[in-house]
Amino acid sequence: MTDALHALGWDDRLAASLAAACPQGGAPGRVARVDRGGWLTLETATGDVRARLHPRFRRPSDPLEVPTVGDWVVVPPRGVGEPIVETVLPRRTALVRNAGGDERDVRQVLAANVDTVLVALPLDGDRNPRRTDRFCNLAWSGGARPALLLTKADTVPVEEVRAAVAEASQHGAPVHTVSARDGAGLAALEPYLGPGQTVVLLGVSGAGKSTLANRLLGQDVLDTAAVRRDGKGRHKTTHRALLRLPTGGVLIDTPGLRSVAAWDDGAEDAFGDVERVAATCHFSDCTHEREPGCAVQEAVATGALDPGRVDSYRTLRREQEALAARRAVAERRSRRGGRGARRPPGSGVRGR
């Protein structure tokens, strides 16, 4: 039983959390799928279990409290009624994005307890470098490590593959060239896929995630679809799912993402090269645009830094500053609301 849990990512830290959270007992399970109606599919030491979410998760004060794919939860011992999930064990890592766009703050957990984020970048399609930076930032800010997979290597000439590898290497993450069709390059992924390891596949639609996942799983578990005539991918995967790998680890497959704005700041890891240069600017609050003594602009002029990468860095910094400002306003409003709630009824209404 212990070996089965370890293959799913169970460790001593989780065991200690379980003992502290549920001294009365309970069985751990890992969320493999979340369905409508408050139903979860759990992977446990004894097989799959269908369980319901406790009513307290219907209107949580914090959306991050709701179990998501990859979470470890606790179900009552067998024979104690219908399995109901009320306890979520502390997450080790969490990929959290802002799903509300540029104007709203809507936190969404894409996956929990992930070790490696495999970012699929199609060699025959869209590989926007700025979006790749965002994927890396999403991984680093969530506590995971990113690895870039240049997929569909069998569809383009060798010269294009080499150019793509050189481009992808600028993002500060390992780069692997793979082909799900003939299996080329997949051996290099084995260190990410061993027992107890959890990987999540992220990327835009049409990047070949489901085809690659099927190859790693050793069977056609996920539906696949050809890219549309306009070159855009089809959304074939419609939900996130945790799947056991024959190599002993687990894989989380996700639908294609259009928006990959991270919730927390991971710029130090995603743009370590830019940050190191920025630390030597003359002004500590330099925006790296027109200020005198800007080391970043000097590095761009000499070719030491890629201008497109610097633009992406500035964009990320602006988004993070805007997000921090919105959070500060919301916190001030919350504090004012809290003070107002303690006033006598009607005391805040001014007479004419």
KEKE-3310 file (N, C-alpha, C; in steps of 0.2 Angstrom, whole numbers, plus 5000, padded with zeros to 4 digits):
npx = (5004:5010:5020:5012:5006:5018:5022:5012:5017:5017:5024:5035:5032:5019:5013:5015:5007:4995:4993:4992:4981:4971:4969:4960:4959:4959:4959:4972:4970:4974:4969:4962:4953:4941:4924:4908:4895:4901:4909:4923:4936:4947:4964:4969:4978:4972:4965:4954:4943:4927:4921:4912:4913:4914:4900:4906:4914:4907:4905:4917:4928:4940:4945:4956:4956:4948:4948:4959:4965:4978:4980:4981:4970:4959:4949:4935:4937:4934:4917:4912:4900:4896:4909:4916:4925:4933:4944:4959:4976:4991:4998:5012:5018:5010:5002:4996:4986:4981:4965:4957:4960:4967:4960:4953:4955:4956:4959:4965:4969:4979:4985:4991:5004:5015:5030:5037:5035:5030:5032:5024:5030:5026:5035:5030:5021:5014:5025:5026:5038:5036:5025:5030:5039:5030:5024:5035:5037:5025:5027:5039:5035:5025:5033:5037:5048:5052:5052:5056:5048:5051:5040:5034:5045:5048:5042:5048:5062:5080:5087:5078:5074:5086:5087:5076:5079:5090:5083:5074:5082:5085:5076:5080:5077:5078:5079:5071:5070:5057:5048:5032:5027:5037:5045:5057:5069:5062:5068:5076:5067:5065:5071:5062:5050:5050:5046:5036:5037:5029:5022:5016:5008:5008:5003:4998:4983:4984:4998:5002:5000:4991:4994:5008:5006:4999:5009:5019:5011:5010:4999:4983:4975:4970:4960:4964:4967:4968:4977:4969:4965:4969:4980:4978:4976:4966:4954:4955:4957:4947:4946:4956:4967:4974:4986:4993:5009:5019:5032:5032:5029:5018:5006:4999:4987:4982:4969:4972:4979:4975:4977:4990:4994:5003:4999:5007:5023:5036:5047:5061:5066:5062:5067:5080:5093:5090:5086:5098:5106:5098:5100:5111:5108:5108:5098:5087:5074:5072:5064:5069:5068:5070:5078:5093:5109:5105:5107:5101:5096:5108:5114:5106:5109:5122:5120:5120:5109:5093:5082:5068:5066:5068:5057:5047:5050:5048:5034:5029:5033:5025:5013:5013:5015:5003:4994:4997:4994:4980:4977:4981:4971:4959:4962:4962:4949:4943:4947:4941:4928:4927:4929:4918:4908:4907:4901:4887:4870:4865:4874:4883:4876:4873:4864:4853)
npy = (4994:5006:5008:5010:5022:5030:5030:5038:5050:5052:5056:5058:5070:5073:5062:5066:5078:5072:5065:5075:5083:5074:5066:5056:5047:5041:5039:5043:5051:5055:5069:5065:5070:5082:5084:5091:5096:5093:5082:5071:5062:5050:5045:5031:5021:5009:5009:5017:5030:5037:5052:5064:5082:5091:5101:5114:5118:5124:5138:5145:5156:5158:5155:5146:5137:5126:5109:5103:5096:5085:5088:5082:5073:5069:5055:5047:5033:5016:5010:5020:5028:5037:5042:5057:5072:5082:5087:5095:5092:5101:5110:5107:5113:5124:5128:5143:5154:5170:5171:5181:5191:5207:5216:5211:5201:5185:5171:5155:5138:5128:5116:5105:5102:5099:5094:5096:5107:5104:5112:5113:5117:5119:5114:5116:5126:5140:5148:5158:5169:5178:5172:5160:5164:5168:5156:5149:5158:5156:5143:5144:5153:5146:5137:5126:5117:5123:5115:5115:5109:5105:5101:5089:5087:5079:5085:5096:5104:5100:5112:5121:5116:5117:5131:5134:5128:5136:5148:5145:5142:5154:5156:5151:5139:5121:5113:5102:5092:5084:5070:5064:5055:5046:5044:5050:5058:5057:5049:5058:5064:5055:5058:5066:5059:5048:5037:5044:5056:5071:5077:5091:5094:5108:5121:5129:5126:5113:5111:5098:5091:5081:5070:5068:5065:5053:5045:5045:5038:5026:5021:5025:5035:5048:5059:5065:5078:5084:5099:5114:5121:5134:5134:5135:5127:5114:5112:5099:5092:5093:5094:5094:5081:5068:5056:5039:5035:5023:5023:5025:5038:5052:5060:5076:5081:5095:5106:5117:5132:5149:5161:5165:5172:5174:5172:5175:5183:5178:5183:5184:5172:5168:5179:5180:5184:5197:5203:5203:5212:5223:5226:5234:5246:5264:5271:5265:5263:5262:5261:5256:5261:5275:5281:5289:5281:5268:5251:5241:5245:5249:5236:5230:5238:5234:5221:5212:5208:5202:5212:5210:5201:5209:5218:5209:5207:5219:5221:5211:5215:5227:5222:5215:5225:5232:5222:5221:5234:5234:5224:5231:5241:5234:5228:5240:5244:5233:5234:5246:5243:5233:5242:5249:5240:5239:5250:5259:5255:5265:5275:5279:5287:5302:5316:5328)
npz = (5000:5004:4995:4983:4986:4986:4973:4968:4973:4987:5002:5017:5022:5019:5025:5039:5039:5037:5049:5058:5053:5053:5066:5070:5060:5043:5025:5013:4997:4980:4970:4954:4945:4943:4943:4937:4949:4961:4962:4964:4957:4964:4966:4975:4987:4985:4973:4961:4968:4969:4975:4985:4986:5001:5008:5012:5003:4993:4993:4995:5005:5000:4984:4981:4991:4987:4982:4969:4953:4957:4970:4987:4997:5010:5014:5023:5033:5026:5026:5033:5029:5014:5004:5007:5004:5015:5020:5014:5011:5015:5001:4992:4980:4969:4954:4950:4941:4935:4930:4926:4917:4912:4920:4931:4946:4947:4954:4949:4952:4942:4944:4957:4968:4959:4951:4939:4925:4910:4895:4881:4865:4849:4834:4822:4822:4832:4842:4852:4859:4870:4877:4880:4890:4900:4903:4909:4920:4926:4931:4939:4949:4955:4962:4955:4942:4926:4910:4893:4879:4863:4851:4839:4831:4819:4809:4803:4795:4799:4800:4805:4817:4824:4825:4832:4844:4848:4850:4860:4871:4877:4887:4900:4904:4904:4887:4876:4862:4854:4847:4846:4837:4832:4843:4845:4855:4867:4877:4885:4893:4904:4917:4923:4925:4934:4948:4960:4955:4948:4933:4923:4908:4899:4887:4871:4862:4850:4851:4852:4864:4869:4860:4863:4877:4876:4870:4880:4890:4885:4878:4869:4877:4878:4868:4852:4840:4823:4818:4814:4797:4797:4804:4818:4834:4839:4853:4860:4872:4886:4900:4915:4920:4930:4927:4928:4925:4915:4919:4932:4938:4938:4927:4923:4912:4903:4896:4881:4884:4883:4890:4901:4912:4927:4945:4955:4958:4948:4942:4945:4943:4931:4923:4926:4920:4915:4927:4934:4927:4928:4942:4942:4938:4937:4944:4957:4955:4942:4926:4915:4902:4897:4906:4912:4913:4913:4914:4908:4896:4890:4889:4880:4869:4866:4863:4873:4879:4874:4865:4863:4874:4885:4883:4886:4899:4905:4902:4910:4923:4924:4924:4936:4945:4943:4947:4961:4965:4963:4972:4984:4984:4986:4998:5007:5005:5011:5024:5027:5026:5036:5048:5046:5049:5062:5067:5074:5068:5054:5057:5048:5039:5031:5036:5028)
capx = (5000:5014:5023:5007:5005:5024:5021:5008:5020:5016:5030:5034:5029:5012:5011:5015:5001:4989:4992:4991:4975:4965:4971:4955:4960:4956:4963:4974:4969:4976:4963:4964:4949:4936:4918:4903:4891:4905:4912:4930:4939:4953:4968:4971:4982:4968:4962:4950:4937:4923:4920:4909:4916:4910:4897:4909:4918:4903:4906:4923:4930:4946:4944:4962:4955:4944:4953:4960:4969:4985:4979:4980:4964:4957:4942:4934:4939:4929:4912:4909:4896:4898:4916:4916:4931:4932:4951:4964:4982:4995:5001:5020:5018:5003:5002:4991:4986:4976:4961:4953:4963:4971:4956:4950:4959:4952:4964:4963:4974:4979:4987:4994:5010:5019:5037:5040:5030:5033:5029:5024:5030:5026:5040:5027:5016:5015:5030:5027:5043:5033:5020:5034:5041:5024:5024:5041:5035:5020:5030:5043:5031:5022:5037:5039:5053:5049:5056:5053:5048:5050:5036:5033:5052:5048:5038:5052:5069:5084:5090:5073:5075:5092:5086:5071:5082:5094:5078:5071:5087:5085:5071:5082:5074:5080:5075:5071:5067:5054:5043:5028:5026:5043:5048:5063:5070:5058:5072:5079:5062:5065:5072:5056:5045:5051:5042:5035:5037:5023:5023:5010:5009:5005:5004:4992:4980:4988:5005:5003:5001:4988:4998:5014:5004:4998:5016:5022:5007:5011:4992:4979:4971:4968:4958:4968:4964:4973:4977:4964:4968:4972:4986:4977:4975:4959:4954:4953:4957:4942:4947:4962:4967:4980:4986:4999:5014:5022:5038:5031:5027:5011:5006:4993:4986:4977:4967:4976:4978:4976:4980:4995:4996:5004:4996:5013:5029:5042:5052:5068:5068:5060:5071:5086:5098:5088:5086:5105:5108:5094:5102:5117:5106:5109:5092:5084:5067:5073:5059:5073:5066:5073:5082:5101:5113:5101:5111:5098:5096:5115:5115:5102:5112:5128:5118:5121:5102:5088:5077:5061:5065:5067:5051:5043:5051:5045:5027:5028:5034:5020:5007:5014:5013:4996:4990:4999:4990:4973:4976:4981:4965:4955:4963:4960:4942:4941:4948:4936:4922:4927:4927:4911:4903:4907:4897:4879:4866:4863:4879:4887:4872:4873:4858:4853)
capy = (5000:5012:5009:5012:5029:5033:5031:5044:5056:5052:5056:5059:5077:5072:5058:5070:5082:5068:5063:5081:5085:5069:5061:5051:5042:5043:5037:5049:5050:5061:5071:5064:5073:5086:5085:5096:5093:5092:5075:5070:5055:5050:5039:5029:5015:5003:5010:5023:5031:5043:5055:5071:5088:5093:5107:5120:5120:5127:5145:5146:5163:5159:5149:5142:5131:5121:5104:5103:5090:5085:5089:5076:5075:5063:5052:5043:5025:5012:5008:5026:5032:5039:5046:5065:5075:5089:5090:5095:5092:5107:5109:5108:5118:5126:5133:5148:5159:5175:5170:5187:5196:5213:5221:5208:5197:5179:5166:5148:5134:5124:5109:5106:5097:5097:5095:5099:5109:5102:5117:5110:5122:5116:5117:5118:5131:5146:5148:5165:5169:5181:5168:5155:5167:5168:5149:5148:5162:5152:5137:5146:5157:5141:5132:5120:5119:5122:5112:5117:5103:5107:5095:5088:5087:5075:5089:5102:5102:5100:5118:5125:5113:5120:5138:5134:5126:5142:5153:5143:5142:5160:5157:5149:5132:5115:5113:5096:5092:5077:5068:5059:5050:5041:5043:5053:5063:5055:5046:5063:5066:5050:5060:5070:5054:5043:5036:5049:5063:5073:5082:5093:5097:5115:5124:5131:5121:5112:5110:5091:5089:5074:5065:5067:5062:5046:5041:5044:5034:5020:5019:5030:5037:5055:5060:5069:5081:5088:5106:5117:5123:5141:5133:5135:5121:5112:5111:5092:5090:5097:5094:5092:5074:5065:5049:5036:5034:5017:5024:5026:5044:5053:5066:5079:5084:5100:5109:5122:5139:5156:5166:5162:5177:5171:5176:5178:5185:5174:5186:5183:5166:5169:5184:5181:5187:5204:5206:5204:5218:5229:5228:5238:5253:5270:5272:5259:5262:5262:5257:5253:5264:5281:5284:5289:5276:5262:5246:5236:5248:5248:5229:5229:5241:5230:5214:5207:5206:5202:5217:5207:5198:5215:5220:5204:5208:5226:5220:5207:5220:5232:5218:5213:5231:5234:5218:5223:5240:5232:5221:5236:5245:5229:5227:5246:5244:5228:5237:5251:5239:5230:5247:5252:5235:5240:5256:5258:5255:5271:5280:5281:5290:5309:5320:5334)
capz = (5000:5005:4988:4978:4987:4985:4966:4967:4976:4994:5006:5024:5024:5018:5031:5045:5038:5038:5056:5061:5051:5054:5071:5070:5054:5036:5019:5008:4990:4976:4965:4947:4941:4946:4939:4940:4954:4967:4962:4963:4956:4968:4965:4981:4987:4983:4967:4960:4972:4968:4982:4985:4990:5007:5006:5014:4997:4988:4993:5000:5006:4995:4979:4981:4996:4984:4979:4962:4951:4960:4977:4991:5001:5015:5014:5029:5033:5023:5030:5037:5025:5007:5004:5007:5005:5019:5022:5009:5014:5012:4995:4991:4975:4965:4948:4950:4936:4935:4925:4925:4912:4915:4924:4937:4949:4947:4955:4947:4952:4937:4946:4963:4970:4953:4951:4933:4920:4903:4891:4874:4860:4842:4829:4816:4824:4836:4848:4854:4865:4876:4880:4883:4896:4905:4905:4914:4926:4930:4934:4944:4954:4959:4965:4951:4938:4919:4904:4886:4874:4856:4849:4831:4827:4813:4804:4800:4793:4804:4801:4808:4824:4827:4826:4837:4850:4850:4853:4866:4876:4880:4892:4906:4906:4899:4881:4873:4855:4854:4842:4849:4832:4831:4850:4846:4861:4873:4883:4889:4898:4909:4924:4925:4925:4938:4953:4965:4951:4945:4928:4920:4902:4897:4880:4868:4858:4844:4852:4852:4871:4870:4857:4867:4883:4874:4869:4887:4894:4881:4875:4867:4883:4877:4861:4848:4834:4819:4818:4809:4791:4798:4809:4825:4837:4841:4860:4861:4879:4889:4907:4918:4922:4932:4924:4930:4919:4916:4922:4939:4940:4936:4922:4923:4906:4903:4890:4879:4888:4880:4895:4906:4917:4934:4950:4960:4954:4947:4937:4947:4940:4923:4919:4930:4916:4915:4934:4937:4924:4931:4948:4942:4935:4941:4948:4960:4952:4934:4922:4909:4896:4895:4911:4911:4917:4913:4912:4904:4889:4888:4887:4874:4864:4865:4861:4878:4881:4868:4866:4864:4880:4889:4883:4890:4906:4907:4903:4916:4929:4924:4926:4943:4949:4943:4951:4967:4966:4964:4979:4989:4985:4989:5005:5010:5005:5016:5031:5029:5027:5043:5053:5046:5051:5069:5069:5075:5062:5052:5059:5042:5034:5033:5036:5024)
cpx = (5004:5017:5018:5006:5012:5024:5017:5011:5019:5023:5029:5031:5021:5009:5010:5009:4995:4987:4990:4983:4969:4968:4966:4955:4957:4961:4965:4972:4971:4970:4966:4959:4943:4930:4913:4899:4895:4908:4919:4932:4946:4957:4971:4976:4979:4964:4958:4944:4934:4921:4916:4913:4911:4907:4901:4913:4914:4904:4911:4925:4936:4945:4950:4961:4951:4949:4953:4964:4976:4985:4979:4975:4963:4950:4941:4936:4933:4924:4909:4905:4899:4905:4915:4922:4930:4939:4956:4971:4986:4998:5009:5021:5011:5004:4996:4991:4980:4971:4956:4955:4967:4967:4954:4955:4955:4958:4961:4969:4973:4980:4991:4999:5013:5026:5040:5034:5033:5029:5030:5024:5031:5031:5036:5021:5019:5019:5031:5032:5040:5029:5024:5037:5036:5023:5029:5039:5030:5023:5034:5040:5027:5026:5039:5045:5050:5054:5052:5053:5046:5047:5036:5040:5052:5045:5042:5059:5074:5087:5085:5073:5080:5091:5081:5074:5086:5089:5075:5076:5088:5081:5074:5080:5077:5076:5076:5067:5064:5049:5039:5027:5031:5046:5055:5064:5067:5062:5075:5074:5062:5066:5066:5050:5045:5046:5041:5035:5031:5025:5017:5012:5005:5007:4998:4989:4984:4995:5007:5004:4998:4992:5004:5012:5003:5004:5019:5018:5008:5004:4988:4974:4967:4966:4963:4965:4969:4972:4973:4968:4971:4978:4984:4975:4968:4959:4951:4952:4952:4942:4954:4962:4973:4980:4993:5003:5017:5029:5038:5029:5020:5011:4999:4992:4981:4975:4972:4974:4979:4979:4984:4998:4997:5001:5002:5019:5035:5047:5059:5071:5067:5065:5077:5092:5096:5089:5093:5108:5105:5097:5108:5115:5107:5104:5089:5077:5067:5067:5063:5070:5070:5078:5090:5104:5109:5105:5108:5098:5103:5117:5111:5106:5119:5126:5119:5114:5097:5083:5070:5060:5065:5060:5046:5044:5048:5037:5025:5028:5028:5013:5007:5012:5006:4992:4991:4995:4983:4972:4976:4974:4960:4956:4961:4952:4939:4941:4943:4929:4921:4926:4920:4906:4902:4903:4890:4876:4864:4869:4883:4883:4872:4866:4859:4853)
cpy = (5006:5013:5012:5020:5033:5035:5037:5051:5057:5052:5057:5065:5076:5067:5062:5075:5078:5067:5069:5084:5080:5064:5055:5046:5044:5040:5043:5047:5056:5062:5070:5068:5076:5087:5089:5092:5091:5085:5075:5063:5055:5044:5037:5023:5009:5004:5017:5024:5037:5045:5062:5076:5089:5100:5114:5123:5124:5134:5147:5153:5164:5153:5144:5136:5125:5116:5104:5097:5091:5086:5082:5078:5068:5061:5048:5036:5022:5010:5014:5030:5033:5043:5053:5068:5082:5091:5089:5096:5098:5105:5111:5114:5119:5130:5137:5153:5164:5174:5175:5192:5201:5217:5218:5203:5190:5173:5159:5144:5129:5117:5110:5100:5094:5098:5098:5101:5108:5107:5114:5116:5119:5119:5119:5123:5137:5145:5155:5166:5172:5176:5162:5158:5167:5160:5147:5152:5159:5146:5139:5149:5152:5136:5126:5122:5118:5118:5113:5111:5106:5101:5095:5089:5084:5079:5095:5100:5103:5108:5122:5122:5117:5128:5139:5133:5133:5147:5151:5143:5148:5161:5154:5143:5127:5115:5106:5096:5085:5077:5063:5054:5045:5040:5047:5058:5062:5053:5052:5066:5061:5053:5064:5065:5048:5042:5042:5056:5064:5079:5085:5096:5103:5117:5126:5125:5120:5110:5102:5088:5082:5069:5063:5063:5054:5042:5040:5039:5027:5017:5025:5031:5043:5055:5065:5072:5084:5095:5109:5120:5130:5140:5134:5129:5120:5110:5104:5090:5095:5098:5092:5085:5072:5058:5046:5034:5027:5017:5025:5032:5045:5060:5069:5083:5089:5103:5115:5129:5145:5161:5162:5167:5173:5175:5179:5179:5180:5176:5185:5177:5166:5173:5185:5185:5195:5207:5207:5210:5224:5231:5233:5245:5258:5272:5266:5258:5263:5258:5254:5255:5270:5284:5284:5284:5270:5256:5241:5239:5248:5241:5227:5232:5237:5223:5209:5204:5207:5207:5215:5204:5203:5218:5216:5205:5214:5225:5216:5211:5224:5228:5216:5219:5233:5229:5219:5229:5238:5228:5226:5240:5240:5228:5234:5246:5239:5231:5242:5248:5236:5235:5249:5247:5236:5246:5254:5258:5263:5277:5283:5285:5298:5312:5326:5340)
cpz = (5000:4998:4983:4980:4985:4977:4964:4969:4983:4997:5013:5026:5024:5024:5037:5045:5039:5045:5060:5060:5053:5059:5072:5065:5048:5031:5015:5001:4986:4970:4958:4943:4945:4941:4942:4945:4960:4968:4960:4961:4959:4966:4973:4981:4985:4977:4967:4965:4970:4975:4980:4989:4996:5005:5007:5008:4992:4987:4997:5000:5001:4990:4979:4986:4993:4981:4971:4960:4954:4967:4981:4996:5005:5014:5020:5028:5029:5028:5034:5032:5018:5008:5003:5009:5009:5020:5015:5012:5011:5006:4995:4986:4972:4960:4948:4945:4938:4929:4923:4920:4916:4920:4930:4939:4951:4948:4953:4948:4946:4939:4952:4964:4963:4954:4945:4928:4914:4898:4884:4869:4853:4837:4823:4817:4828:4842:4850:4860:4871:4880:4883:4890:4902:4907:4910:4920:4930:4934:4940:4950:4958:4962:4961:4946:4931:4915:4898:4882:4867:4852:4841:4828:4821:4807:4800:4799:4799:4806:4806:4816:4827:4829:4832:4844:4853:4853:4859:4872:4880:4886:4899:4909:4901:4893:4878:4867:4855:4848:4845:4843:4832:4838:4850:4851:4867:4879:4887:4894:4904:4916:4927:4927:4929:4944:4958:4961:4948:4940:4926:4913:4900:4890:4877:4864:4852:4845:4852:4859:4872:4866:4861:4874:4882:4873:4876:4891:4891:4878:4874:4872:4881:4869:4858:4842:4830:4819:4813:4803:4792:4802:4816:4828:4839:4849:4860:4868:4883:4897:4909:4921:4924:4930:4926:4924:4920:4919:4929:4942:4938:4932:4923:4916:4906:4896:4888:4883:4883:4884:4900:4911:4924:4939:4955:4955:4954:4943:4939:4944:4933:4920:4924:4927:4916:4922:4936:4934:4927:4938:4948:4939:4940:4946:4950:4957:4945:4931:4916:4902:4893:4900:4910:4916:4918:4910:4908:4897:4886:4885:4881:4868:4861:4863:4867:4880:4875:4869:4867:4871:4886:4889:4887:4897:4909:4907:4909:4923:4929:4926:4933:4947:4949:4947:4959:4969:4967:4970:4985:4990:4988:4996:5009:5010:5010:5023:5032:5030:5034:5048:5053:5049:5059:5071:5070:5069:5060:5054:5053:5037:5036:5032:5031:5027)
residu = (MET:THR:ASP:ALA:LEU:HIS:ALA:LEU:GLY:TRP:ASP:ASP:ARG:LEU:ALA:ALA:SER:LEU:ALA:ALA:ALA:CYS:PRO:GLN:GLY:GLY:ALA:PRO:GLY:ARG:VAL:ALA:ARG:VAL:ASP:ARG:GLY:GLY:TRP:LEU:THR:LEU:GLU:THR:ALA:THR:GLY:ASP:VAL:ARG:ALA:ARG:LEU:HIS:PRO:ARG:PHE:ARG:ARG:PRO:SER:ASP:PRO:LEU:GLU:VAL:PRO:THR:VAL:GLY:ASP:TRP:VAL:VAL:VAL:PRO:PRO:ARG:GLY:VAL:GLY:GLU:PRO:ILE:VAL:GLU:THR:VAL:LEU:PRO:ARG:ARG:THR:ALA:LEU:VAL:ARG:ASN:ALA:GLY:GLY:ASP:GLU:ARG:ASP:VAL:ARG:GLN:VAL:LEU:ALA:ALA:ASN:VAL:ASP:THR:VAL:LEU:VAL:ALA:LEU:PRO:LEU:ASP:GLY:ASP:ARG:ASN:PRO:ARG:ARG:THR:ASP:ARG:PHE:CYS:ASN:LEU:ALA:TRP:SER:GLY:GLY:ALA:ARG:PRO:ALA:LEU:LEU:LEU:THR:LYS:ALA:ASP:THR:VAL:PRO:VAL:GLU:GLU:VAL:ARG:ALA:ALA:VAL:ALA:GLU:ALA:SER:GLN:HIS:GLY:ALA:PRO:VAL:HIS:THR:VAL:SER:ALA:ARG:ASP:GLY:ALA:GLY:LEU:ALA:ALA:LEU:GLU:PRO:TYR:LEU:GLY:PRO:GLY:GLN:THR:VAL:VAL:LEU:LEU:GLY:VAL:SER:GLY:ALA:GLY:LYS:SER:THR:LEU:ALA:ASN:ARG:LEU:LEU:GLY:GLN:ASP:VAL:LEU:ASP:THR:ALA:ALA:VAL:ARG:ARG:ASP:GLY:LYS:GLY:ARG:HIS:LYS:THR:THR:HIS:ARG:ALA:LEU:LEU:ARG:LEU:PRO:THR:GLY:GLY:VAL:LEU:ILE:ASP:THR:PRO:GLY:LEU:ARG:SER:VAL:ALA:ALA:TRP:ASP:ASP:GLY:ALA:GLU:ASP:ALA:PHE:GLY:ASP:VAL:GLU:ARG:VAL:ALA:ALA:THR:CYS:HIS:PHE:SER:ASP:CYS:THR:HIS:GLU:ARG:GLU:PRO:GLY:CYS:ALA:VAL:GLN:GLU:ALA:VAL:ALA:THR:GLY:ALA:LEU:ASP:PRO:GLY:ARG:VAL:ASP:SER:TYR:ARG:THR:LEU:ARG:ARG:GLU:GLN:GLU:ALA:LEU:ALA:ALA:ARG:ARG:ALA:VAL:ALA:GLU:ARG:ARG:SER:ARG:ARG:GLY:GLY:ARG:GLY:ALA:ARG:ARG:PRO:PRO:GLY:SER:GLY:VAL:ARG:GLY:ARG)
# end
